Amino acid sequence: MRRSILPLCLMLGACAPGGTGPDTAATRAAPPQISAMPPMRVFSTPSPMPPQRSNRDIARDFLDLAFELESGRRLPYFSRFEEPVLLRVTGAPPPSMMADLDRLLQRLRSEAGIDIRLVRDASANITIEAVTRDDIRRHLPTAACFVVPNISRLDQYRSARGTDWTRITRREKIAIFVPNDTSPQEIRDCLHEELAQALGPLNDLYRLTDSVFNDDNVHAVLTGFDMLVLRAYYAPELQSGMTLSQVADRLPAILSRLNPDGDRMPPRYLEATPRAWIEAIQTALGPDIRGPARRAAAHEALRIAQGLGWTDHRRAFSHFALGRLTQAIDPGVAQEQFLRADRLYQRVPGAGLHRAFTAAQLAGYAVARGDGATALDLLDPHLGIVERHENAALLATLQMLRAEALELSGRVSEARAVRLDSLGWARYGYGADWAVRAKLRDIGALNPLKGPNG
């Protein structure tokens, strides 16, 4: 299940100088005159990074992903599809969804070695039903999208029996429910995470820095690590119905064959994430929670991380979450939290994308101060990383900020070109034109040149 959490790269308007909030800042900005939106931009050839971790760590991750649910319940048996996987799409899928699904299926065949293809037959193993967000939330209020065994339609969910994953020893029929009335990127992200879970791991682990199998939602598309896990899932040495010890016995040889470089890397042995920290983070960033309760939960998550002596990305994410939630009421405290998060992320291998989210926040403060040079220094190193990880919403945000920084530096024509380029990515990342224009206004509101005396 992909959780519906606070967007990580929003709320930049709260950085406006003089204590003004996002609403007042937006009213005094002169939005750029965009007569017509450019075509939506999409990503082309995937270029995932191979996993940069020890096979001993990956083996532990694989077992925790394969034999435990997100709730913490243990799974007694390993399960997967034991025949070529047939997939169909029902409901009302938008055109962008089908194009992204085709790209995803090609990646699963080429990178994970899974025999999967799209059909129209009702007897397909996996059914992806495209429904509205309201339909999804009526069944699971905290979910952006989700996956269920042994049904094929959303209207079967409440009355169906046999949907308990702990009773599954072999996967035969699975349904995935994704929204059809949100941005192309959110739909694509749901496809990646939910189809990967339908085929393989059912768990999410906050200790993973390089995976969509992490409820922090930092990664948008399947990574090199994720594809390795799926390839191992369908290795001929494994089969449905195996126990944890049986899979553990075969896994080292499988990983050595599929990822020989991992045998030469030292393990990191990150400790397991306690349930108390998970619950605090989910409360802080989950939907339908009031501001004071969110901030209290974020403080609790940071307290737990500090008490455990963490210096990894989970401690950094605790600072980041607290910064996000204090931005509107105390920008100074929020900026300090973002700086602490960034310092920690710098020391974490493979946390380049995480730093890009932090850079967006810190660059917003620099733009609000009128410091275009600092903003450009913060933004420029991350543009290529974000594009490689195919996060159009974040890429558009960074480019919009960069356009404001260029204007502050007197590079007006260059700013105009960057801003125009950002809109193509924003149409994919944020969806509707009104959402794109609203984002553009919010970021333009940070620029002091566009204030009443600018």
Steps between C-alpha positions, in 0.01 A plus 500: 500500500627843409411735782354844445748727677578870493679589175866532590585787266209733572444780755781711357284811532539483877861615458398856405689767697350711774292219649242504222328173428435340163164670448618855553820439306307367202274806480791743458684304231472597137465160331689446174282552195455155345267528204490126425640195669773307314451129427531264794851358528561132572808299584663289232758226555521380863847514657472344848809478716608145589484427875807627684472277805631173636318181404490418871291812561288428191432143617376630834286761321357235267393275787342787694319618188379154403397359837337793675207734433505877553299445818781287644315168462721214390432303182551125545570428134672648199254566218519610137346422162622167367396551138527780244314798641203634304384852584192697394374853560138588581311806615575834335877531455632833365731487194811585703441195720510258209820652362668479842375145550655394169837645610473329837421160350798532268724573799363203693573271206847636425633589847319254728466215251128456572281347228210748509275634226183704452179322395126570489394164633294500822699199620815715536709445813518872583225755444578871527177693552516876446249674728461838667693607808173524689422138413836392641466705818155366572666162541842602641506865615880521534583337166588663170473155338512138621523134405280207615516124432219279370270771361482687169266797571484769766135424574609152614737634764279528807307178449786281378653227708844355449670839465735432795857495368612272786293218347647534151751232399484562125382812317232442239265802491573852622330837457669841501298817547650826374352851470403630157430863598836619626829602339672269249794467739290387795330240283836378371646485850205287609553266205864448591450432871179299483598282203834430667315393815255289301799316351734501797558659842198604706692694762656847520821570692598848613864391525525477118645809331477369143155349460131568441442244776520783752205700630696826487398516129835658405548267203236525231592213266655157547872523569791273414468345846129436446563328167768283658257396774234412241751308289599303809130446581458316172831313508457132404651394834190630683138395488172581672437337836861514622565599859729782609784260583471329163518831315784623723705188415477566125516879499879559533575297188217672309631847587857403419385394153280804437711765676865387523620851592294478818723221631794742513325776694505520881162475676355798689264303729251781560282413796130429458260793519292492821123508466481811723704706250294371207175592671631846590606570141172371360307722738716800415463464123174312464167648393218634720723594796493852646810718503590483872466120502717476188773712655489308826540175307792644301673604824442149634651340190808721534527422872495127424759537222732700726451259789601207280813683391405488133712696253345349187227617261225422753641758742529741205141431398388572857659846477352550153149408614523736796619778271208442265252522783645812669553700180177694517527594869877540554705522177825545693460174691395326180809620313723367775330160477556491123867588548541219754325258266730598214815458709391147589397410145845608377653215699253233385597297191235518229305791652540738206128511428424564866735800491314636197181526707693685769665725241156610379414620851833672564499666158156638579646681800786634289261634235287663770814678627575622148814284490489360148862382498454278808176362361671402174784334692244297694289401198739433214668181634165322536327557165663203327443272800130583511457449127677164521258395774206615284335730753334762279325683786827555685686583178239764413525646850880523480481664159238753612722591793797519267311743275439730797866475602611587147275806501651608830843463337401719205481211250145577390492336155654181640243504780219523246628192311545295819153593622344396170684167513375444855138516386529193279623296796242660731218388273612140556585544867208716614238420238233761432602838359348679801728297730803590288411870505441488876842348555657765278327776700607352833865486401486842333368635831837429659685745275535840673529669159135419447383657823305830512825704497692271264 
